[in-house]
Amino acid sequence: MTIVVSLLVPPSVNLLYATVGRRRIKTRAARRWHREQAGTRKIQGPWAIAVRLPKATKGDPDNRLKILVDACVASGVVSDDRYCAAISVARTGDGPEAIVTLRGAA
């Protein structure tokens, strides 16, 4: 099974968590981004993710991966990120969205 999703470009990993007292919590931006991304299809077992970011995305491309993988798990599209067998990311997209392709992996 292959799932291709066009998502808003996620916030950088630097903006995902804040320290409140002695606790680390997700920031408002991270919580909002997760709420806006939803899926109904599911991949069971090992999976792979390929991400295509817009060319104009600022910052390190790998700073966008954590929230994308977490969103896949939170939405239930995949069961757990420990089953992620492969990750690829490229800054080659022409539009404003991040294109995420998920596939079952052997």
Phi, psi and omega in degrees: 000140176236135178237124177243127183230138173259119185237161170299144176297126184286161174294157177297152177302334178294341181254010185277327187230149176231153176263124177237109187066241177254006183254151173256126180233158175291141179285167177301320180298318179293316180296318180296316181298316178300317181298325184283345182254120181223152179213157180240341179277154185226145174245126179265142176077203183299145181213164179230150180232136174236130183239131174244113180264155175299147178303328184279000181298127180273157178085182181285132179301325182291344176289348180263347186289318186305310182291328178293315178295316178299322179293323178297319179289312183298326180280349180086005179296323173234155186280324185198143181288348176292343178270003178289117184265338182203144178225135171222146179220138179220145177257078186229357184287148180265332181274185182272355185264161169268129178259119183248125177244122178248137179222148171294142181239146180274000000 
